[in-house]
């Protein structure tokens, strides 16, 4: 029997990433329109601040297929573009192996194609093919990655990453995460934009009840799986943790997503909490409230 020597960061019940079959020519871009300021409120940046070009790459090794498709920043304010490119590099580097990060890309950050190729080769090289020697010959394992620009307004821009993984067995899985950047300086906004994490619990409980189609606290707890040393023997709704994945801003509002198995069984998929724009002011820290203007 084969023994898997690594684990993926999380699995989900739906497979949302698209497949991409062909390599394309390198896409390079130059940074321009550099913006430097210490005052976010005094800076006005219109939408479409960052221009992107689609970069695709595919590769194979043994029974494994690797495919990526990325909306890669090719033009825009220098600091913002640099920060988004760094986040893309980190995201591609960290996928797949909990016990071992990939080798960081150190080439030209403007060359998204070469970056994609680097991480494809790096990922495939770390797979122990002996772990898959018992798979039927017609079974293909896969890692597909999509990174897209999801949302943008005058103050913020968000990118979304979807990763689909299949390593044999009954099913594969997908993880979804997003990151929001402040346009003025490229600062990543994650849990730091929340005024009080504790204050999120009531709305998380309310939204999870909708996800699981239940009405009472007791019914909700029957749907969840909160085990481990970090939880009491008999947890209540007040013990429901924040998602491990940092929140991000979308066109719908603030998105918080629980990955597969994080708080519930595989069949539950990815319970998602979205705080709409008209309620964000109650939860956003004062330093960031001027940015939350749709």
N, C-alpha and C positions, 0 to 999 in steps of 0.2 A: 504494500500500500504506500502511496506517496504521502509525504509529510510536508505540509506547507511551512516554510521557514520564515514567512513574513505575513503580516496582516495589513489590510487596507484600513484607512483612517475611519471609515464608517460605511455602512451599506444602507440602501433604501429600497423600497418596494417598487419604485417606478424607474424606468430607464429613459432619461430625457435627453441624453446627448446625441447629436447627429453623428453620422459616420462620414469620413472624408478620405478619398481614395488616391489622390494625386498630389505630388509635390509641386510647388510653384516656385517661381524665381524669387530671389531675395528681395525683400522690401526694406528700403532704407529711407530715412527722412532726417531733416535737419531741424534743430530747435530754433525757434524764433519768437519774437514778441515777448521777451523776458519781462516778467513782472516782479518788482521788488517793493514790498510795503510792510509796515508794521501795523497798519490799521485796516482790519477787514472791512469795517463799516464804510470806509472812505473809498474802497475799491469797487468798481463796477466792471464785471466781466460778463459778456453776453454768452448765451448758450452756444454750443459748438465751439467751445474754446479749444478743445483738443480734436485734432483731425486724426483719424485712424485708417489703416489699410489692413485688409484681411490677409493673414499669414496662415498657411496650412502646411502640415508636414505629416508624413506617414512613414512607418518603418516596420520591419518584421524580424523576428528571431525565433526559430523553432515554431512552437505552437502559438506564439504570442504576436498580436498585432497592436501597434501603437499609432494613434492618430490624434492630431491636435488642430484646432482651428481658433485663431485668436484675432480679435480686433486690436491691432497693435498701434500704439500712439506713434505717429510720424511727424507731427507738427503741433506747436502750441507753446505756451509759456514754459521756459526752460525748467524751472524747479518743479512745476506740476508734472510735466512730461517725465522727468527723471524719476519722480516718486512713483508714478504709476508703473513705469517700466520695471523698477525695482520690485514692486509688489508682484508683478507678473512673474518675474524671475524666481522670487521666493515661493510663489504658489506652485510653479512647475517643479521646483527642486524638492519640495516637501511631500509630494504625493507618493503614497503607496507603501512605504516601509516605516513602520513606527520606530523600529530599533536603529534605523540608519538613514540619515538624510543623504540626499544626492550630493554630487559635487557641484559647487556653485559655478555658474557661467561667469567668465571673467573677460569675455570679448567685448566688442563694440556694442553698447546698449542700443544704438540706433538700428542695429541689424537684427530685427526680430526673427527672421528666417533662420539665421545661424543659431540664435538662442534656442529656438524650437528643436532644431536638429541636435544640439548639444544635449538637451534634457531627454530626448527620445533615446539617443544612444546610451546615455547614462542609466536610464531606467531599465532598459532591456539588458544591459550588461550586468546588473545586480540580481537578475532572476536566476535562480538555480534550476536549470532545466531538468535536472534529475527528479525534482519534485513533481514533474508533470509527465513522467515517462509512462505512467499507467493510463493516461487519458486515451480514449478512442482516437484513432487517426483523423477523424473528421471534425473533432472538437477544436475550436479556436478560442483561445483566451484573448482578452482585449483590455486596453486602457484607452478611452476616448476622453479628450478634454476640450471644452469650449469656454472661451472667455469673451464676453461681450460688454460693450458699453450699455448699461441698462437705463441710466437716468442722468439727466443734466438740467440744471437751472442756472441762474446767474451767479450763484454762490457755491454750488456743490456739483460733484460729478461722482457717479457710482458705477463700478464695474462688477459683473457677476461671473462667477466661475461654476460650471457644472462638470462633474467628472463621473464617468461611467466605468465600472470595473467588473470584469468577469474572469475568474480564475479556475473554472471548472465547478462542478457541483450543480445543485438544483437551480440556482439563480445567481445573477450578478447584483449590482446595486449602483446607486447614484448618490453623490453628495452635492449639495448646493450651498454656496456661500457667496457673500458679497462684501465689498469694501467701499466706503464713501470717503472722498478726498475733499478737503477745503481748497477751492481754486486759488485763493490768494497766495498760498505758500506750499500747497501739496500735503498738508498735515492730514494724516489718516484719522478719521473719526470713527471710533468704535465704542466701547463702554464708557470712554471718557466724556462722551456727549450727554450721558444720562445724569441727571441731577441726583437721583437716589435710586439705586438698584432695588432696595427694599420696597420702594413705592410701586414698582412694576408688578409685584405679586398679584394684587387684585385683578388687574386687567389680564395678566397671563392666565389666571384661573378662569376668568370669564370666557376668554377666547378658546381655551382648551376644552371647555364644556361644549362650545359650539363645534369644535373639531370632532369630538367624540359623540356628539349628539346626546348629551346627558344634561340633567338639570341640577342635581344636588352635588355637594362636595363628596359625599360618600360614593356616589356613582362614578364620579371622575376618578377617585383614588382606586377604584376597582379596575379601571382601564390602564392605570399606570404601573410601571415596574420600577420602584425606587428601592434598590437594594444596595448594600455595602456599608462600610464603616462610617460613611459621611451622613447616613440617614439613621433616625431612631428606629426602634423595632417596629413601631406602628406609626408610620409617617402620616401627616395630614397635609392638606393643601398648602399650608404655610411652609412646608418643607420642600415644595417643588422648586428645583434649582433653576437658575437662569440657563439658557442654552450655552453650550461650550463655544459655539460659533458666535462671533461678535455680530451685533446688529448692523444694519445698513439702511440707507434711505432709498426708497423706490418711488415711483409715481403714485403709489397707493399710500405711502407713509413710512413709518419705521418698521422694518421687517426683522423679526426674531424667529429663527428656525431651529427645531430640534432634529438632529440627524437620526438615521436609522438606529434603533436599539438604545438611543440615549435615555429615554424615559418610558418607552413602551415597546411592545413586541414588534417584530418585523412587519406584521400585517398592518400595523397602524401607520406605516409610511413615515412621513416627516411632519409632525404637528407644527403648525406655523401660526405665529401671533403677529398681527399687523395692527399697529396703532395709527389710525388715520391722521391726515395732516391737521384737521381741525381740533385734534386733541393733543398734538405734540407739545404745545406750549407748557402743559402741565408736567412734562417729564424731562424736557431738555434743560441742561445746565445753562445758567445765565450767560456764560461766555459764548454760547453757540446759538442763542435764540435768534439773533439777527440773521443767521444763515438759513433758518427754517422758514423760507418764504417760497412757496411753490411757484 
